[in-house]
Amino acid sequence: MKIAVAALVAVLAFAVASSADAKGCIKGAIVGGVAGHYAGHHGALGAAAGCLYGRHRAHEQDKQQEQQSQANGQGKI
């Protein structure tokens, strides 16, 4: 349990340090850490996987919003 908490704190600290890449990471790390802990005491592995998935999901949502704004004529200037 102590290792899982320490790993989660480390992931969160890393996410805060690199805020440009942290979008979606914190939420994913928390959910993944809890799920990993309950699925066999693999909280650190779950937190890392959750962070990666959260970043991927946030990137996909940003890309989709950009495409929608360009389709509506509201592209970046």
C-alpha positions in Angstrom: 0.0 0.0 0.0 2.8 2.4 0.8 4.5 1.7 -2.5 1.3 2.4 -4.4 0.8 5.7 -2.6 4.4 6.7 -3.2 4.1 5.8 -6.9 0.9 7.8 -7.2 2.5 10.8 -5.5 5.5 10.5 -7.8 3.3 10.4 -10.9 1.3 13.4 -9.7 4.5 15.4 -9.0 5.8 14.6 -12.4 2.5 15.6 -14.0 2.5 18.9 -12.2 6.2 19.5 -13.2 5.4 19.1 -16.9 2.0 20.8 -17.1 2.0 20.9 -20.9 1.8 17.1 -21.0 -0.3 16.7 -17.8 -3.7 17.2 -19.3 -5.7 14.1 -18.5 -2.8 12.5 -16.6 -3.8 13.3 -13.1 -7.4 12.0 -13.4 -6.2 8.9 -15.2 -3.5 8.2 -12.7 -5.9 8.4 -9.8 -8.5 6.1 -11.4 -5.8 3.7 -12.7 -4.1 3.6 -9.4 -7.3 2.7 -7.5 -8.3 0.1 -10.1 -4.8 -1.4 -10.1 -4.7 -1.6 -6.4 -8.0 -3.5 -6.2 -7.1 -5.7 -9.2 -4.1 -7.4 -7.5 -2.2 -4.7 -5.7 -0.7 -3.2 -8.8 -1.5 0.4 -8.0 1.7 1.9 -9.5 1.3 0.0 -12.7 -2.4 1.1 -12.9 -1.5 4.7 -12.1 1.1 4.8 -14.9 -1.3 3.2 -17.4 -4.1 5.5 -16.3 -1.8 8.5 -16.8 -0.9 7.4 -20.3 -4.5 6.7 -21.2 -5.7 10.0 -19.8 -3.1 11.9 -21.9 -4.1 10.0 -25.0 -7.8 10.7 -24.4 -7.2 14.4 -23.8 -5.1 14.6 -27.0 -7.8 12.9 -29.0 -10.5 15.3 -27.6 -8.4 18.3 -28.4 -7.9 17.1 -31.9 -11.6 16.5 -32.3 -12.5 20.0 -31.0 -10.0 21.5 -33.3 -11.5 19.7 -36.3 -15.0 20.8 -35.3 -13.9 24.5 -34.8 -12.3 24.4 -38.3 -15.5 22.9 -39.8 -17.5 25.8 -38.2 -15.1 28.4 -39.6 -13.6 29.2 -36.2 -10.0 28.0 -36.9 -6.9 29.3 -35.1 -5.7 32.7 -36.2 
